[in-house]
């Protein structure tokens, strides 16, 4: 019997029962850990219920509408991570890339205290995407 590959993404639980233009998935590393949920959204020390609700509302709105206009809560990043985007709720950020026109992969979340994106966060985004795209790691 062939080995079943490990999942490399998990659908956002916040999309149940709604009609979506864009499917939203969370990155899952080869060890089965999901940085978005395990290290961020489900950690009350990092994300309050209020901030989580705001981020969930952005995810749901993006999924339903397929785009968010304006730089206030959503934007494309610049520099070496220019093909990444972020959802913003005050200091809380969720970073993602588009896998297809109608599918995004949220790599992780971060509490950003300054306007400048730290180089280690850029590296983390790129590393998560590289891991996601390396199918041999998920066997």
PyMOL commands that set and color helices and strands:
alter all, ss='L'
color gray80, all
select helices_A, chain A and resi 13-15+35-41+49-65+79-81+119-133+135-138
alter helices_A, ss='H'
color red, helices_A
select strands_A, chain A and resi 9-11+23-27+74-76+84-89+92-100+103-111
alter strands_A, ss='S'
color yellow, strands_A
deselect
rebuild
show_as cartoon
